[in-house]
Amino acid sequence: MRLLGLATLALVAAGCQAPQLALRPQVPAPPPANPAPAASPDYPVVFPDVLEISVPGNPECTGRRLVYPDGRIDLGQHGAVLAEGCTAAEITRRIADAAGVLPQQVQCRVAAARSRFVYVVGAGADHPRAIPYTGPQPVTELFERVHRLAPDVHASEIRVVRRNVARGIPTETFKVDLAAVRNGDGRTDVILEPNDEIHVAGDRGVIVAAFRSERPRP
């Protein structure tokens, strides 16, 4: 009987505590420490990029979607939509067609550009640093996206090396004149392509060191 009484008291105490737990306010999850950089509007997605999709009132099409190896994204009962090589705007129209809604009702963006990289090579780095490629952009814009240029970087030499292996043509090398770019002359500010190598020459490798926190996660 004594054990039964103790068990009864325990159940009563638990019952009194349950409402308190239910009423405890929910604390939102903190934002990621290193949010993914935004992809440019003309970035063509491929596997294994990740899309963020929102279609109000249609949970089958809402949420994060991986671009699968076959180039498609899964929309549940609405089937699979081809996303390979398409921009977010083009995918938006395809999702709207599949879901039977207006394109204005669909929001689609690249949540994680994980398929392509550019590489930074130079003094101060023990091996090339891979930086996510988020679409065509000038070299200096990439530096601004990843890390502000240090004050003494203007004396460094920057070259972009494009191997062109898949194209079957000779390697191209472009020299970026930082001083000219800063003075408004962007003719040498090369528009980057996937797999480009950015070679930085400098006594302290200031730019390369800034990329150490940007290595892609497995």
Z-matrix of the N, CA and C atoms (Angstrom, degrees):
N
C 1 1.456
C 2 1.526 1 110.96
N 3 1.349 2 114.54 1 -37.90
C 4 1.472 3 117.89 2 179.50
C 5 1.525 4 111.17 3 -62.85
N 6 1.346 5 116.10 4 -41.10
C 7 1.467 6 120.20 5 178.23
C 8 1.521 7 111.03 6 -65.38
N 9 1.321 8 116.44 7 -38.70
C 10 1.460 9 120.50 8 179.10
C 11 1.522 10 110.69 9 -63.54
N 12 1.351 11 115.09 10 -40.31
C 13 1.456 12 118.45 11 179.26
C 14 1.514 13 112.35 12 -64.49
N 15 1.351 14 116.37 13 -40.58
C 16 1.464 15 120.04 14 178.59
C 17 1.521 16 110.79 15 -64.50
N 18 1.330 17 116.75 16 -40.48
C 19 1.459 18 120.49 17 179.15
C 20 1.518 19 110.62 18 -63.47
N 21 1.338 20 116.69 19 -38.89
C 22 1.461 21 120.53 20 179.80
C 23 1.520 22 111.03 21 -64.75
N 24 1.345 23 115.02 22 -42.56
C 25 1.468 24 119.33 23 178.13
C 26 1.526 25 111.09 24 -62.24
N 27 1.331 26 116.94 25 -39.49
C 28 1.463 27 120.94 26 -179.91
C 29 1.518 28 110.97 27 -63.92
N 30 1.337 29 116.74 28 -41.84
C 31 1.460 30 120.65 29 179.15
C 32 1.519 31 110.99 30 -65.17
N 33 1.335 32 117.18 31 -39.49
C 34 1.462 33 120.81 32 179.37
C 35 1.523 34 110.31 33 -64.70
N 36 1.346 35 114.97 34 -43.42
C 37 1.467 36 119.09 35 179.70
C 38 1.516 37 111.02 36 -62.65
N 39 1.348 38 115.96 37 -41.87
C 40 1.464 39 119.78 38 178.87
C 41 1.513 40 110.94 39 -63.57
N 42 1.338 41 116.75 40 -39.16
C 43 1.449 42 120.26 41 179.61
C 44 1.511 43 112.03 42 -65.76
N 45 1.344 44 117.12 43 -33.08
C 46 1.456 45 120.26 44 179.03
C 47 1.516 46 112.05 45 -72.67
N 48 1.332 47 115.64 46 -29.83
C 49 1.452 48 119.56 47 -177.82
C 50 1.524 49 112.64 48 -82.00
N 51 1.337 50 118.12 49 -24.80
C 52 1.457 51 121.11 50 -175.03
C 53 1.517 52 113.31 51 -57.76
N 54 1.364 53 119.75 52 -45.58
C 55 1.462 54 118.25 53 179.42
C 56 1.515 55 112.57 54 -61.21
N 57 1.365 56 116.21 55 -35.03
C 58 1.456 57 119.05 56 179.52
C 59 1.518 58 110.97 57 -62.45
N 60 1.322 59 116.95 58 -40.77
C 61 1.463 60 120.39 59 178.72
C 62 1.515 61 110.82 60 -66.36
N 63 1.336 62 116.89 61 -38.53
C 64 1.458 63 120.30 62 -178.07
C 65 1.528 64 111.53 63 -67.93
N 66 1.347 65 116.40 64 -30.85
C 67 1.448 66 120.47 65 -177.12
C 68 1.520 67 112.81 66 -87.84
N 69 1.329 68 118.23 67 -4.36
C 70 1.450 69 120.92 68 -179.53
C 71 1.529 70 109.45 69 -64.39
N 72 1.327 71 118.25 70 127.47
C 73 1.479 72 119.96 71 -177.16
C 74 1.519 73 111.76 72 -63.66
N 75 1.338 74 115.83 73 143.29
C 76 1.450 75 122.17 74 178.66
C 77 1.529 76 109.81 75 -80.59
N 78 1.312 77 116.78 76 127.97
C 79 1.463 78 121.53 77 179.29
C 80 1.518 79 108.38 78 -93.70
N 81 1.342 80 118.57 79 120.39
C 82 1.471 81 119.83 80 -178.98
C 83 1.511 82 111.75 81 -64.20
N 84 1.333 83 115.79 82 147.44
C 85 1.460 84 120.24 83 178.83
C 86 1.520 85 109.78 84 -66.44
N 87 1.344 86 117.74 85 139.40
C 88 1.467 87 119.85 86 179.60
C 89 1.516 88 110.76 87 -66.93
N 90 1.331 89 118.03 88 151.86
C 91 1.463 90 120.30 89 177.55
C 92 1.509 91 110.74 90 -65.76
N 93 1.336 92 118.88 91 154.98
C 94 1.460 93 120.99 92 179.20
C 95 1.514 94 111.37 93 -61.06
N 96 1.348 95 116.83 94 146.74
C 97 1.457 96 121.67 95 -177.83
C 98 1.521 97 111.06 96 -65.06
N 99 1.335 98 117.07 97 -36.79
C 100 1.461 99 121.99 98 -179.48
C 101 1.523 100 109.43 99 -124.16
N 102 1.355 101 117.43 100 82.60
C 103 1.468 102 119.16 101 -179.08
C 104 1.517 103 111.19 102 -61.09
N 105 1.336 104 114.87 103 148.04
C 106 1.461 105 119.72 104 -178.30
C 107 1.524 106 110.05 105 -66.59
N 108 1.315 107 117.31 106 139.46
C 109 1.465 108 119.47 107 178.65
C 110 1.519 109 110.60 108 -66.67
N 111 1.329 110 115.64 109 147.21
C 112 1.454 111 120.49 110 -179.81
C 113 1.521 112 110.33 111 -73.27
N 114 1.322 113 115.93 112 136.56
C 115 1.463 114 120.49 113 178.17
C 116 1.523 115 108.93 114 -81.92
N 117 1.320 116 116.32 115 150.81
C 118 1.455 117 120.98 116 178.72
C 119 1.531 118 109.10 117 -70.82
N 120 1.350 119 118.01 118 156.79
C 121 1.472 120 120.63 119 -177.66
C 122 1.523 121 113.75 120 -59.53
N 123 1.343 122 117.63 121 -27.38
C 124 1.467 123 119.26 122 -178.22
C 125 1.521 124 112.49 123 -99.15
N 126 1.327 125 117.14 124 20.58
C 127 1.465 126 121.16 125 177.37
C 128 1.530 127 109.38 126 -74.78
N 129 1.345 128 118.88 127 120.49
C 130 1.471 129 120.68 128 178.16
C 131 1.530 130 110.55 129 -87.58
N 132 1.307 131 117.26 130 123.28
C 133 1.456 132 120.51 131 -175.38
C 134 1.527 133 111.05 132 -81.68
N 135 1.319 134 115.31 133 150.56
C 136 1.460 135 123.45 134 173.61
C 137 1.524 136 107.44 135 -148.33
N 138 1.307 137 117.43 136 171.37
C 139 1.461 138 122.06 137 174.26
C 140 1.525 139 109.60 138 -61.45
N 141 1.340 140 120.41 139 136.42
C 142 1.467 141 129.20 140 2.29
C 143 1.526 142 112.66 141 -107.40
N 144 1.335 143 118.29 142 48.28
C 145 1.459 144 121.02 143 176.78
C 146 1.531 145 110.02 144 -63.41
N 147 1.332 146 115.34 145 160.23
C 148 1.466 147 121.11 146 -179.93
C 149 1.520 148 109.07 147 -123.46
N 150 1.336 149 116.21 148 133.02
C 151 1.463 150 122.25 149 179.52
C 152 1.522 151 110.23 150 -106.93
N 153 1.334 152 115.38 151 146.72
C 154 1.465 153 122.10 152 171.81
C 155 1.520 154 106.91 153 -108.60
N 156 1.346 155 116.27 154 118.07
C 157 1.468 156 121.57 155 -174.11
C 158 1.524 157 109.45 156 -121.50
N 159 1.325 158 115.83 157 141.47
C 160 1.460 159 121.10 158 175.95
C 161 1.521 160 109.42 159 -137.91
N 162 1.337 161 115.45 160 123.03
C 163 1.471 162 122.26 161 173.62
C 164 1.522 163 106.07 162 -130.84
N 165 1.328 164 118.64 163 100.41
C 166 1.470 165 121.39 164 -177.39
C 167 1.526 166 112.30 165 -51.84
N 168 1.334 167 115.21 166 132.86
C 169 1.453 168 120.59 167 179.54
C 170 1.509 169 114.66 168 78.01
N 171 1.325 170 117.09 169 5.65
C 172 1.463 171 120.84 170 -178.03
C 173 1.530 172 109.42 171 -134.19
N 174 1.329 173 117.68 172 81.07
C 175 1.471 174 120.66 173 -176.81
C 176 1.519 175 113.77 174 -63.05
N 177 1.346 176 117.41 175 -23.28
C 178 1.468 177 119.69 176 179.39
C 179 1.530 178 111.39 177 -62.63
N 180 1.328 179 116.08 178 -27.19
C 181 1.469 180 120.43 179 -176.40
C 182 1.521 181 112.44 180 -107.98
N 183 1.307 182 117.79 181 6.87
C 184 1.457 183 121.00 182 -174.22
C 185 1.528 184 110.92 183 -108.71
N 186 1.335 185 115.31 184 137.14
C 187 1.456 186 120.56 185 178.64
C 188 1.515 187 111.50 186 122.17
N 189 1.312 188 116.11 187 -171.39
C 190 1.461 189 121.53 188 -179.87
C 191 1.520 190 110.36 189 -84.78
N 192 1.329 191 115.63 190 137.15
C 193 1.459 192 121.25 191 -179.21
C 194 1.519 193 109.70 192 -131.40
N 195 1.317 194 114.97 193 128.50
C 196 1.458 195 121.13 194 176.26
C 197 1.525 196 109.98 195 -80.55
N 198 1.328 197 116.34 196 138.26
C 199 1.463 198 120.31 197 170.68
C 200 1.526 199 106.60 198 -80.65
N 201 1.328 200 116.60 199 113.68
C 202 1.458 201 121.80 200 -174.44
C 203 1.537 202 111.47 201 -76.57
N 204 1.338 203 117.07 202 166.33
C 205 1.470 204 119.56 203 -179.09
C 206 1.520 205 114.58 204 -55.67
N 207 1.349 206 117.33 205 -25.20
C 208 1.464 207 119.17 206 177.81
C 209 1.528 208 111.99 207 -83.25
N 210 1.344 209 117.06 208 3.84
C 211 1.454 210 121.50 209 176.83
C 212 1.513 211 114.88 210 85.21
N 213 1.335 212 118.05 211 8.19
C 214 1.460 213 121.01 212 -175.94
C 215 1.524 214 111.97 213 -111.08
N 216 1.335 215 115.74 214 160.45
C 217 1.460 216 122.36 215 171.76
C 218 1.518 217 108.26 216 -116.47
N 219 1.333 218 116.38 217 148.15
C 220 1.463 219 121.92 218 -175.26
C 221 1.523 220 109.74 219 -93.72
N 222 1.329 221 116.45 220 123.44
C 223 1.465 222 121.94 221 177.26
C 224 1.520 223 111.76 222 -112.35
N 225 1.319 224 116.94 223 28.46
C 226 1.457 225 121.00 224 176.32
C 227 1.512 226 112.24 225 63.06
N 228 1.327 227 116.76 226 -126.10
C 229 1.467 228 121.36 227 -176.76
C 230 1.526 229 113.00 228 -65.19
N 231 1.332 230 116.81 229 -15.37
C 232 1.461 231 120.39 230 179.12
C 233 1.531 232 112.28 231 -88.53
N 234 1.314 233 115.85 232 1.53
C 235 1.459 234 119.97 233 175.65
C 236 1.518 235 113.34 234 88.30
N 237 1.323 236 115.23 235 -165.08
C 238 1.459 237 122.41 236 -179.25
C 239 1.522 238 109.23 237 -107.04
N 240 1.325 239 115.07 238 138.82
C 241 1.463 240 121.28 239 -179.10
C 242 1.522 241 108.67 240 -115.35
N 243 1.323 242 116.24 241 133.74
C 244 1.458 243 120.77 242 178.91
C 245 1.529 244 109.99 243 -72.88
N 246 1.330 245 115.29 244 125.02
C 247 1.465 246 121.28 245 -179.97
C 248 1.523 247 111.98 246 -117.85
N 249 1.320 248 117.49 247 -15.68
C 250 1.470 249 122.49 248 -176.23
C 251 1.525 250 111.49 249 -53.24
N 252 1.334 251 115.38 250 124.18
C 253 1.451 252 120.76 251 176.54
C 254 1.510 253 115.21 252 76.22
N 255 1.329 254 118.31 253 4.83
C 256 1.465 255 122.06 254 -178.38
C 257 1.524 256 111.06 255 -100.74
N 258 1.323 257 116.06 256 152.50
C 259 1.452 258 121.13 257 173.05
C 260 1.526 259 108.93 258 -83.71
N 261 1.329 260 115.92 259 170.15
C 262 1.467 261 120.03 260 179.57
C 263 1.519 262 110.93 261 -61.05
N 264 1.336 263 117.73 262 -36.60
C 265 1.469 264 120.60 263 179.38
C 266 1.523 265 111.15 264 -65.72
N 267 1.323 266 116.70 265 -40.79
C 268 1.465 267 120.14 266 178.95
C 269 1.526 268 111.03 267 -67.16
N 270 1.320 269 116.57 268 -39.80
C 271 1.468 270 120.57 269 179.26
C 272 1.527 271 109.87 270 -66.48
N 273 1.333 272 116.51 271 -36.12
C 274 1.465 273 120.76 272 177.72
C 275 1.524 274 110.74 273 -55.92
N 276 1.315 275 117.04 274 -45.93
C 277 1.470 276 120.52 275 179.99
C 278 1.528 277 111.14 276 -65.15
N 279 1.325 278 116.99 277 -37.67
C 280 1.470 279 119.90 278 -179.68
C 281 1.524 280 111.26 279 -68.60
N 282 1.328 281 116.09 280 -38.41
C 283 1.465 282 119.79 281 177.35
C 284 1.528 283 109.82 282 -64.95
N 285 1.324 284 117.20 283 -42.00
C 286 1.468 285 121.19 284 179.75
C 287 1.531 286 110.62 285 -61.38
N 288 1.324 287 117.24 286 -42.06
C 289 1.463 288 120.76 287 178.27
C 290 1.525 289 110.92 288 -63.17
N 291 1.342 290 116.07 289 -43.12
C 292 1.462 291 119.69 290 -177.71
C 293 1.528 292 111.78 291 -68.18
N 294 1.348 293 116.86 292 -36.95
C 295 1.464 294 120.90 293 -176.81
C 296 1.526 295 112.34 294 -88.36
N 297 1.329 296 117.41 295 -9.06
C 298 1.456 297 120.44 296 -179.99
C 299 1.515 298 113.31 297 72.20
N 300 1.331 299 117.09 298 35.62
C 301 1.464 300 121.04 299 178.66
C 302 1.525 301 108.68 300 -125.92
N 303 1.321 302 116.03 301 173.05
C 304 1.449 303 120.96 302 177.38
C 305 1.526 304 110.61 303 -77.32
N 306 1.331 305 118.75 304 146.17
C 307 1.470 306 120.15 305 178.29
C 308 1.520 307 112.64 306 -56.48
N 309 1.356 308 117.70 307 -29.91
C 310 1.457 309 120.54 308 -179.98
C 311 1.523 310 112.64 309 -65.91
N 312 1.331 311 116.76 310 -17.95
C 313 1.459 312 120.93 311 179.78
C 314 1.524 313 112.70 312 -87.39
N 315 1.315 314 116.96 313 -4.79
C 316 1.467 315 121.27 314 -175.84
C 317 1.528 316 109.95 315 -110.05
N 318 1.302 317 115.26 316 134.21
C 319 1.453 318 121.74 317 171.87
C 320 1.523 319 108.53 318 -116.99
N 321 1.325 320 116.53 319 130.08
C 322 1.459 321 120.83 320 -178.17
C 323 1.524 322 108.79 321 -143.30
N 324 1.322 323 116.58 322 131.84
C 325 1.457 324 121.53 323 176.77
C 326 1.517 325 109.20 324 -144.90
N 327 1.322 326 116.05 325 161.64
C 328 1.467 327 121.29 326 175.78
C 329 1.518 328 107.85 327 -82.57
N 330 1.327 329 116.35 328 110.77
C 331 1.465 330 120.64 329 -178.63
C 332 1.520 331 111.74 330 -81.42
N 333 1.334 332 117.15 331 -31.40
C 334 1.470 333 120.79 332 -179.67
C 335 1.522 334 108.95 333 -149.84
N 336 1.330 335 115.32 334 114.55
C 337 1.466 336 120.89 335 175.37
C 338 1.520 337 107.99 336 -88.81
N 339 1.327 338 116.63 337 101.52
C 340 1.463 339 120.72 338 -172.56
C 341 1.522 340 113.62 339 -118.44
N 342 1.322 341 116.84 340 5.20
C 343 1.468 342 118.52 341 -171.39
C 344 1.523 343 113.85 342 -95.71
N 345 1.330 344 118.20 343 -22.40
C 346 1.455 345 120.10 344 -173.83
C 347 1.525 346 109.91 345 -136.20
N 348 1.338 347 114.89 346 155.59
C 349 1.457 348 120.50 347 -179.21
C 350 1.519 349 110.21 348 -142.67
N 351 1.322 350 115.55 349 159.08
C 352 1.459 351 122.47 350 163.73
C 353 1.519 352 105.87 351 -116.92
N 354 1.325 353 116.81 352 161.25
C 355 1.460 354 120.49 353 -171.39
C 356 1.514 355 110.83 354 -126.42
N 357 1.329 356 116.01 355 134.47
C 358 1.455 357 122.11 356 178.88
C 359 1.523 358 108.53 357 -106.00
N 360 1.323 359 115.72 358 127.05
C 361 1.464 360 122.08 359 -177.01
C 362 1.522 361 107.81 360 -128.90
N 363 1.338 362 116.35 361 137.34
C 364 1.459 363 117.74 362 176.49
C 365 1.510 364 113.04 363 166.26
N 366 1.320 365 114.75 364 -174.43
C 367 1.460 366 120.82 365 -179.69
C 368 1.522 367 110.04 366 -60.96
N 369 1.325 368 116.17 367 140.72
C 370 1.453 369 121.49 368 178.88
C 371 1.512 370 113.78 369 91.02
N 372 1.323 371 118.03 370 -0.26
C 373 1.470 372 121.54 371 178.42
C 374 1.518 373 109.28 372 -120.77
N 375 1.340 374 116.45 373 130.51
C 376 1.453 375 119.47 374 -179.66
C 377 1.524 376 111.84 375 -78.65
N 378 1.321 377 117.75 376 -17.62
C 379 1.469 378 122.16 377 174.41
C 380 1.522 379 107.58 378 -159.72
N 381 1.325 380 118.53 379 164.42
C 382 1.474 381 120.26 380 -178.07
C 383 1.522 382 111.83 381 -58.11
N 384 1.321 383 115.50 382 144.36
C 385 1.457 384 121.80 383 178.46
C 386 1.522 385 109.05 384 -101.77
N 387 1.317 386 116.81 385 126.70
C 388 1.463 387 121.64 386 -179.34
C 389 1.527 388 109.58 387 -91.01
N 390 1.332 389 116.07 388 126.71
C 391 1.462 390 122.13 389 -179.96
C 392 1.532 391 107.80 390 -117.80
N 393 1.346 392 118.87 391 131.55
C 394 1.469 393 119.91 392 179.10
C 395 1.517 394 112.12 393 -56.07
N 396 1.322 395 115.70 394 132.75
C 397 1.465 396 122.33 395 176.62
C 398 1.517 397 107.85 396 -89.47
N 399 1.339 398 116.62 397 120.68
C 400 1.465 399 120.46 398 -176.37
C 401 1.517 400 112.61 399 -111.96
N 402 1.325 401 116.98 400 15.05
C 403 1.452 402 120.49 401 178.63
C 404 1.514 403 111.66 402 126.31
N 405 1.335 404 116.85 403 170.49
C 406 1.465 405 120.00 404 -178.84
C 407 1.527 406 111.40 405 -59.15
N 408 1.326 407 116.37 406 124.94
C 409 1.454 408 120.63 407 176.69
C 410 1.521 409 109.05 408 -157.08
N 411 1.329 410 118.43 409 151.82
C 412 1.461 411 120.98 410 178.70
C 413 1.522 412 111.58 411 -66.82
N 414 1.320 413 115.60 412 159.26
C 415 1.466 414 121.24 413 -179.61
C 416 1.520 415 110.84 414 -57.48
N 417 1.328 416 117.31 415 -49.01
C 418 1.463 417 119.71 416 -176.54
C 419 1.520 418 111.77 417 -64.72
N 420 1.333 419 117.86 418 -30.27
C 421 1.464 420 120.41 419 176.87
C 422 1.521 421 110.28 420 -67.84
N 423 1.332 422 117.11 421 -35.84
C 424 1.463 423 120.33 422 175.67
C 425 1.517 424 110.14 423 -62.22
N 426 1.340 425 117.29 424 -44.20
C 427 1.460 426 120.26 425 178.65
C 428 1.526 427 110.92 426 -60.57
N 429 1.322 428 116.27 427 -41.34
C 430 1.455 429 120.05 428 179.90
C 431 1.526 430 110.59 429 -66.03
N 432 1.336 431 116.94 430 -36.36
C 433 1.472 432 119.85 431 -179.81
C 434 1.511 433 111.70 432 -67.10
N 435 1.324 434 116.12 433 -39.41
C 436 1.459 435 119.77 434 -174.80
C 437 1.522 436 111.57 435 -88.11
N 438 1.319 437 117.26 436 -41.51
C 439 1.456 438 119.92 437 -176.61
C 440 1.518 439 108.57 438 -165.77
N 441 1.313 440 116.63 439 139.59
C 442 1.455 441 120.32 440 177.47
C 443 1.519 442 110.46 441 -62.26
N 444 1.329 443 116.21 442 139.35
C 445 1.459 444 119.96 443 178.79
C 446 1.521 445 110.08 444 -64.31
N 447 1.333 446 116.37 445 134.39
C 448 1.457 447 120.96 446 176.78
C 449 1.531 448 109.69 447 -69.79
N 450 1.325 449 117.88 448 152.44
C 451 1.475 450 120.56 449 -175.78
C 452 1.523 451 114.44 450 -58.03
N 453 1.345 452 118.18 451 -31.33
C 454 1.459 453 119.70 452 -174.58
C 455 1.518 454 113.19 453 -97.35
N 456 1.341 455 117.33 454 15.51
C 457 1.461 456 120.15 455 -178.53
C 458 1.531 457 111.53 456 -80.65
N 459 1.337 458 117.70 457 -14.44
C 460 1.459 459 119.82 458 -175.53
C 461 1.519 460 111.77 459 -60.43
N 462 1.356 461 117.37 460 -22.52
C 463 1.460 462 119.48 461 -178.60
C 464 1.529 463 111.91 462 -86.65
N 465 1.330 464 117.41 463 -8.27
C 466 1.455 465 120.83 464 -177.66
C 467 1.523 466 111.34 465 -75.91
N 468 1.312 467 115.64 466 154.62
C 469 1.464 468 121.15 467 176.59
C 470 1.516 469 108.96 468 -101.90
N 471 1.322 470 115.93 469 131.22
C 472 1.457 471 121.05 470 -179.68
C 473 1.521 472 108.93 471 -121.45
N 474 1.322 473 115.69 472 127.72
C 475 1.452 474 121.45 473 177.35
C 476 1.525 475 108.76 474 -128.03
N 477 1.322 476 115.81 475 140.01
C 478 1.464 477 121.33 476 175.22
C 479 1.520 478 108.00 477 -106.08
N 480 1.329 479 115.73 478 123.12
C 481 1.462 480 121.73 479 -179.74
C 482 1.519 481 108.75 480 -108.15
N 483 1.317 482 116.08 481 124.13
C 484 1.467 483 122.70 482 -179.86
C 485 1.526 484 107.79 483 -116.67
N 486 1.331 485 116.88 484 110.05
C 487 1.477 486 121.83 485 -172.14
C 488 1.529 487 113.19 486 -70.56
N 489 1.322 488 118.66 487 -33.91
C 490 1.476 489 122.69 488 177.04
C 491 1.531 490 113.31 489 60.36
N 492 1.320 491 116.48 490 31.16
C 493 1.469 492 119.71 491 -178.26
C 494 1.526 493 111.15 492 -62.25
N 495 1.342 494 116.74 493 -46.55
C 496 1.464 495 120.09 494 -177.53
C 497 1.521 496 111.82 495 -67.06
N 498 1.319 497 117.43 496 -26.65
C 499 1.463 498 120.92 497 -178.55
C 500 1.518 499 112.32 498 -84.88
N 501 1.327 500 116.99 499 -15.50
C 502 1.459 501 119.88 500 179.39
C 503 1.509 502 114.07 501 70.59
N 504 1.339 503 116.82 502 27.50
C 505 1.463 504 120.76 503 178.23
C 506 1.525 505 108.86 504 -121.42
N 507 1.334 506 118.39 505 164.35
C 508 1.470 507 120.58 506 -176.76
C 509 1.528 508 112.84 507 -62.25
N 510 1.328 509 115.47 508 155.59
C 511 1.460 510 122.14 509 176.78
C 512 1.523 511 110.63 510 -62.06
N 513 1.331 512 115.70 511 138.86
C 514 1.462 513 121.37 512 177.14
C 515 1.526 514 109.35 513 -109.63
N 516 1.334 515 116.09 514 143.69
C 517 1.460 516 121.96 515 177.13
C 518 1.529 517 109.19 516 -128.15
N 519 1.329 518 115.94 517 129.02
C 520 1.458 519 121.54 518 -178.58
C 521 1.528 520 108.66 519 -121.61
N 522 1.323 521 117.06 520 131.38
C 523 1.453 522 121.59 521 177.31
C 524 1.523 523 109.54 522 -97.83
N 525 1.337 524 115.48 523 130.00
C 526 1.463 525 121.62 524 -179.42
C 527 1.530 526 108.79 525 -98.69
N 528 1.328 527 116.78 526 121.26
C 529 1.459 528 122.97 527 178.58
C 530 1.528 529 107.81 528 -92.34
N 531 1.344 530 116.38 529 94.88
C 532 1.461 531 120.45 530 -176.40
C 533 1.521 532 112.20 531 -61.19
N 534 1.331 533 116.28 532 -40.72
C 535 1.465 534 119.63 533 -178.89
C 536 1.523 535 110.64 534 -60.75
N 537 1.335 536 116.51 535 -43.27
C 538 1.463 537 120.02 536 179.68
C 539 1.526 538 110.85 537 -66.14
N 540 1.326 539 116.89 538 -41.47
C 541 1.465 540 120.32 539 179.97
C 542 1.516 541 110.37 540 -61.03
N 543 1.337 542 116.09 541 -42.67
C 544 1.462 543 119.58 542 -179.93
C 545 1.518 544 112.32 543 -66.99
N 546 1.317 545 116.66 544 -22.28
C 547 1.461 546 120.92 545 177.84
C 548 1.524 547 112.59 546 -92.03
N 549 1.336 548 115.93 547 8.67
C 550 1.455 549 119.91 548 174.69
C 551 1.517 550 115.31 549 99.13
N 552 1.329 551 117.42 550 -0.13
C 553 1.467 552 120.72 551 179.38
C 554 1.530 553 108.25 552 -100.25
N 555 1.331 554 116.11 553 100.56
C 556 1.462 555 120.15 554 -175.22
C 557 1.510 556 114.84 555 -96.70
N 558 1.324 557 118.00 556 18.45
C 559 1.462 558 120.28 557 -176.65
C 560 1.526 559 112.69 558 -63.73
N 561 1.331 560 118.36 559 -28.80
C 562 1.470 561 119.88 560 -179.69
C 563 1.529 562 112.24 561 -97.61
N 564 1.323 563 117.25 562 0.66
C 565 1.466 564 121.10 563 -178.68
C 566 1.533 565 108.29 564 -80.23
N 567 1.314 566 116.67 565 85.18
C 568 1.464 567 123.97 566 -169.51
C 569 1.532 568 111.50 567 -60.71
N 570 1.332 569 116.11 568 137.35
C 571 1.458 570 121.63 569 172.63
C 572 1.522 571 107.91 570 -79.18
N 573 1.315 572 116.43 571 119.99
C 574 1.458 573 121.28 572 -173.41
C 575 1.528 574 112.27 573 -74.85
N 576 1.327 575 114.23 574 149.27
C 577 1.456 576 122.91 575 173.72
C 578 1.529 577 108.35 576 -123.46
N 579 1.336 578 117.66 577 160.15
C 580 1.467 579 119.32 578 178.57
C 581 1.524 580 111.90 579 -55.31
N 582 1.325 581 115.29 580 140.55
C 583 1.471 582 124.65 581 177.85
C 584 1.523 583 113.68 582 74.49
N 585 1.324 584 118.72 583 5.89
C 586 1.461 585 119.66 584 173.27
C 587 1.527 586 109.81 585 -61.92
N 588 1.329 587 115.16 586 148.19
C 589 1.461 588 121.34 587 175.35
C 590 1.528 589 108.47 588 -109.33
N 591 1.337 590 116.71 589 128.57
C 592 1.454 591 121.88 590 178.06
C 593 1.521 592 107.43 591 -104.61
N 594 1.316 593 116.91 592 108.06
C 595 1.460 594 122.17 593 -178.14
C 596 1.522 595 109.42 594 -95.97
N 597 1.322 596 115.64 595 123.05
C 598 1.462 597 121.80 596 -177.13
C 599 1.519 598 109.17 597 -114.03
N 600 1.327 599 116.64 598 124.18
C 601 1.464 600 121.71 599 177.36
C 602 1.518 601 108.50 600 -107.99
N 603 1.323 602 116.57 601 129.72
C 604 1.461 603 121.21 602 179.69
C 605 1.506 604 109.86 603 -176.56
N 606 1.327 605 116.30 604 155.63
C 607 1.460 606 120.60 605 -176.91
C 608 1.518 607 112.10 606 -63.90
N 609 1.346 608 116.10 607 -36.08
C 610 1.464 609 118.64 608 -175.10
C 611 1.524 610 112.69 609 -114.06
N 612 1.302 611 117.40 610 -1.54
C 613 1.466 612 119.73 611 179.46
C 614 1.516 613 111.99 612 57.38
N 615 1.334 614 117.06 613 47.38
C 616 1.463 615 120.63 614 -172.98
C 617 1.515 616 112.00 615 -59.55
N 618 1.333 617 116.63 616 -44.90
C 619 1.470 618 119.22 617 -176.22
C 620 1.522 619 110.58 618 -67.32
N 621 1.324 620 116.53 619 -45.36
C 622 1.459 621 119.85 620 -176.02
C 623 1.520 622 110.73 621 -60.67
N 624 1.319 623 116.93 622 -40.80
C 625 1.453 624 119.94 623 -179.64
C 626 1.523 625 111.28 624 -60.47
N 627 1.330 626 116.76 625 -30.73
C 628 1.462 627 120.51 626 -178.76
C 629 1.513 628 111.94 627 -69.08
N 630 1.313 629 118.59 628 -17.19
C 631 1.461 630 121.84 629 -176.82
C 632 1.529 631 112.55 630 -91.84
N 633 1.294 632 118.83 631 -0.93
C 634 1.467 633 120.03 632 -174.24
C 635 1.528 634 112.18 633 -62.58
N 636 1.332 635 117.64 634 -29.87
C 637 1.467 636 120.07 635 -179.20
C 638 1.517 637 113.26 636 -86.48
N 639 1.338 638 117.80 637 2.77
C 640 1.462 639 121.25 638 -175.04
C 641 1.512 640 113.43 639 -108.27
N 642 1.338 641 118.04 640 14.39
C 643 1.467 642 119.30 641 -179.74
C 644 1.516 643 109.51 642 -65.94
N 645 1.323 644 118.61 643 138.49
C 646 1.475 645 120.60 644 -178.26
C 647 1.512 646 111.07 645 -65.70
N 648 1.315 647 115.08 646 142.07
C 649 1.469 648 120.03 647 177.66
C 650 1.520 649 110.18 648 -85.22
N 651 1.319 650 117.61 649 145.02
C 652 1.470 651 119.93 650 178.53
C 653 1.517 652 111.45 651 -66.80
